Amino acid sequence: MKYKTQYTILFLFFLSFIYNLTIFDFSWPVDMVELVAESLMLIACFAVLFYIQPLQSFPKVYWLMLIGIAFYSVSAFMDLTEEFFVESAVSESNLDDFLKTLGFILLSLGIHRWMNLHTELISELKIKAETDQLTGLLNRRAFIQHIQGSHRAKEDEGRAFLLLDIDHFKAINDNYGHACGDHVLASTAKALKSQTRQYDILARWGGEEFLFYLADVTAEEAEDIANALRRHIQQLSFECNNQTIICTVSIGVYHATTSHCLEQEVDCADKALYQAKASGRNCVVLYQQ
């Protein structure tokens, strides 16, 4: 049963009320305002007991809040019982106040854990939304946000975009299988990431393409970095299904010293990449305006 614990608590309250009804003298409350207030408090406690059910998948949060609100409900029930049974067992004790305090403390701890959990989940979702699942790099959307959300692209005296494409990747998929193709993509991404500088931004742009953003570089430095990346990938070998795969990359480089929109800058890098492929692949081409 979905609400087994909650229904058990309600049943125990019902039995307790019947017990008081058979043992003590029943009298209708005189203070109706207090009766309504205490009744609403108890109803609210019962409602919360059911509202927190979706948190059951997070036991540390769920049980703290459930026990806390259960104690608070018992205290509210005792207060309400005193309105009907003046000589009830709790009328001369402070047990209801103790349970109310304990319940409030446990409920507060549960809410604190819930907020921490919520923050962690939001952080995890943000990372998943920004990360390419296969390579662990930024995805296209996150790359654009990183560039547009910072002032670096406007402040850098010189910046460059490097668009890399794995040569003959379709042949790798056809000859070795898509699992090996995924392995090559992930391994290439790891190799590229190992070569990034502190303020560089690297993303999987789509398919077998990767996009670098280089800050504060000259055109010559950007071209040198691109050639270093190309040589680094060329020297690697990827093992998959007892087979060795060697691949190369073609790189298009666009360097700018004045501000342009991101779409235009990436488009220029893409045109340079197209020229690199047309020139025989495994090479670097700097976009010439």
C-alpha positions in Angstrom: 0.0 0.0 0.0 1.4 3.4 -1.0 0.4 5.3 2.2 0.7 2.3 4.6 2.7 4.3 7.3 0.3 7.3 7.1 -2.8 5.2 7.4 -1.3 3.3 10.3 -0.7 6.6 12.1 -4.3 7.7 11.4 -5.7 4.4 12.7 -3.7 4.7 15.9 -5.1 8.2 16.4 -8.6 6.8 15.9 -8.0 4.0 18.5 -6.6 6.6 20.9 -9.8 8.7 20.6 -12.0 5.7 21.1 -10.0 4.8 24.2 -10.5 8.2 25.6 -14.1 8.1 24.8 -14.6 4.9 26.8 -12.5 5.9 29.8 -13.1 9.6 30.3 -16.2 11.8 30.3 -16.9 13.5 27.0 -17.8 17.2 27.0 -18.4 19.5 24.1 -15.7 22.3 24.0 -16.7 25.8 25.1 -14.0 27.7 23.3 -15.0 27.1 19.6 -12.2 29.3 18.3 -9.6 27.2 20.0 -11.4 24.0 18.8 -11.3 25.2 15.2 -7.6 26.3 15.4 -6.5 23.0 16.9 -8.6 21.0 14.4 -7.1 22.8 11.5 -3.6 22.3 12.9 -4.2 18.5 13.1 -5.7 18.4 9.6 -2.6 20.3 8.3 -0.3 17.8 10.0 -2.2 14.9 8.4 -2.0 16.6 5.0 1.8 17.0 5.3 2.1 13.3 6.2 0.7 12.4 2.8 2.3 15.3 0.9 5.9 14.0 1.8 5.2 10.6 0.3 7.1 11.4 -3.0 10.2 11.9 -0.9 10.3 8.2 0.0 12.9 7.6 -2.6 15.2 9.7 -0.4 15.1 7.8 2.9 17.3 10.2 4.9 15.0 13.1 4.1 11.7 11.1 4.2 12.0 9.5 7.5 13.2 12.6 9.3 10.3 14.5 8.0 7.8 11.7 8.6 8.8 11.1 12.2 9.0 14.8 12.8 5.5 15.5 11.5 4.2 12.4 13.2 5.4 13.7 16.6 3.9 17.1 15.8 0.6 15.4 14.9 0.6 13.5 18.2 1.0 16.8 20.0 -1.8 18.5 18.0 -4.0 15.4 18.6 -3.3 15.7 22.4 -4.2 19.4 22.4 -7.5 18.6 20.5 -8.3 15.7 22.9 -8.0 18.0 25.9 -10.8 20.0 24.4 -13.2 17.0 24.6 -11.9 15.1 27.6 -10.9 17.5 30.4 -9.6 14.7 32.6 -7.7 12.9 29.9 -4.3 11.4 30.6 -2.4 14.2 28.9 -4.2 17.1 30.6 -1.9 17.2 33.5 1.4 16.6 31.6 3.7 18.5 29.3 4.1 15.5 27.0 2.4 17.3 24.2 4.8 20.3 24.4 7.8 18.0 24.4 6.5 16.1 21.4 5.8 19.3 19.5 9.3 20.6 20.2 10.9 17.3 19.2 8.7 17.0 16.1 9.6 20.6 15.0 13.3 19.9 15.4 13.2 16.7 13.4 11.0 18.4 10.7 13.5 21.2 10.5 16.4 18.8 10.1 14.5 17.0 7.4 13.8 20.3 5.6 17.5 21.2 5.9 18.5 17.8 4.3 15.8 18.3 1.6 17.2 21.7 0.7 20.8 20.3 0.5 19.5 17.4 -1.6 17.6 19.8 -3.9 20.7 21.9 -4.4 22.7 18.8 -5.3 20.1 17.6 -7.7 19.9 21.0 -9.4 23.7 20.9 -9.7 23.7 17.4 -11.2 21.0 18.3 -13.7 22.9 21.4 -14.7 26.0 19.4 -15.4 24.1 16.8 -17.3 22.4 19.5 -19.4 25.8 21.1 -20.3 27.7 17.9 -20.8 28.0 15.6 -23.8 27.2 12.2 -22.4 29.7 10.2 -24.6 32.8 12.5 -24.3 32.2 14.4 -21.1 32.9 17.6 -22.9 30.6 20.7 -23.0 27.9 20.3 -25.6 27.1 22.8 -28.3 24.5 24.7 -26.2 26.7 25.0 -23.2 29.6 26.1 -25.3 27.5 29.0 -26.7 26.4 29.9 -23.2 29.9 30.0 -21.9 31.1 32.2 -24.7 28.0 34.6 -24.7 27.8 34.6 -21.0 31.3 35.9 -20.5 33.0 39.1 -21.6 36.2 37.4 -22.7 35.1 37.2 -26.4 34.8 41.0 -26.4 37.8 41.8 -24.3 40.4 39.5 -25.8 42.8 41.3 -28.0 43.0 38.1 -30.1 41.0 35.0 -30.0 40.6 31.9 -32.2 38.2 29.2 -32.9 39.5 25.8 -33.9 37.0 23.4 -35.5 38.4 19.8 -35.6 36.9 16.9 -37.5 38.1 13.2 -37.3 39.1 12.2 -40.7 37.2 9.3 -42.4 35.1 8.7 -39.2 32.3 7.0 -41.2 34.8 4.4 -42.4 35.8 3.7 -38.7 32.2 3.1 -37.9 31.7 0.9 -41.0 34.9 -1.1 -40.5 35.0 -1.5 -36.8 31.5 -0.9 -35.6 29.8 1.9 -33.8 31.0 0.8 -30.4 34.6 1.3 -31.6 33.6 4.6 -33.2 32.2 5.8 -29.8 35.5 4.7 -28.2 37.5 6.7 -30.7 35.3 9.8 -30.1 35.7 9.5 -26.3 39.4 8.8 -26.5 40.0 11.7 -28.9 38.0 14.0 -26.6 40.1 12.9 -23.6 43.3 13.5 -25.6 42.2 17.0 -26.7 41.1 17.9 -23.2 44.6 17.0 -21.9 46.1 19.6 -24.2 43.8 22.5 -23.3 45.1 25.6 -21.4 43.4 27.0 -18.3 41.2 29.5 -20.1 40.5 27.5 -23.3 37.0 26.1 -23.9 36.5 22.8 -25.6 33.2 21.3 -26.7 31.8 18.5 -28.8 30.2 20.5 -31.6 28.4 17.6 -33.2 29.1 14.2 -34.6 32.8 13.8 -34.9 33.5 17.5 -34.7 35.1 19.3 -31.8 35.3 23.1 -31.2 38.1 24.9 -29.4 38.0 28.5 -28.2 41.4 30.0 -27.6 41.7 33.2 -25.6 44.5 35.8 -26.0 46.3 34.3 -28.9 47.8 35.6 -32.2 46.9 34.0 -35.5 50.4 32.3 -35.6 49.9 31.0 -32.0 46.5 29.6 -32.9 47.9 27.8 -36.0 50.8 26.4 -33.9 48.4 25.1 -31.3 46.2 23.5 -34.0 49.2 21.8 -35.5 50.3 20.5 -32.1 46.8 19.1 -31.5 46.8 17.5 -35.0 50.2 15.8 -34.3 49.2 14.7 -30.9 46.1 12.9 -32.2 48.1 11.4 -35.1 50.5 9.8 -32.7 47.8 8.1 -30.7 46.4 4.6 -31.3 43.1 3.3 -30.0 42.6 -0.3 -29.0 39.1 -1.7 -29.6 38.0 -5.4 -29.9 41.7 -6.5 -30.2 42.2 -4.1 -33.1 44.4 -1.0 -33.3 42.8 2.1 -34.7 44.9 5.1 -35.8 43.1 8.3 -36.9 43.9 11.8 -37.9 42.1 15.1 -37.7 41.6 18.1 -40.0 41.4 21.5 -38.4 40.0 24.8 -39.5 41.2 27.9 -37.7 39.6 31.3 -37.5 41.4 34.2 -35.7 39.8 37.5 -34.9 40.9 40.7 -33.3 37.5 42.5 -33.6 34.2 41.5 -32.2 31.8 39.4 -34.4 28.8 37.3 -33.6 29.7 33.7 -32.5 27.8 32.2 -35.4 29.9 34.0 -38.0 33.1 33.1 -36.3 32.3 29.4 -36.1 31.1 29.6 -39.7 34.5 31.0 -40.8 36.3 28.1 -38.9 34.0 25.7 -40.7 34.9 27.1 -44.1 38.6 26.7 -43.1 37.9 23.1 -42.1 36.3 22.4 -45.4 39.4 23.7 -47.1 41.5 21.4 -44.9 39.5 18.4 -46.0 39.7 19.4 -49.6 43.5 19.7 -49.3 43.8 16.0 -48.4 42.9 16.0 -44.7 45.2 15.6 -41.7 46.2 19.3 -42.0 45.5 22.7 -40.6 44.0 25.6 -42.6 43.9 29.2 -41.3 40.9 31.1 -42.6 41.9 34.0 -44.8 39.5 36.9 -45.2 
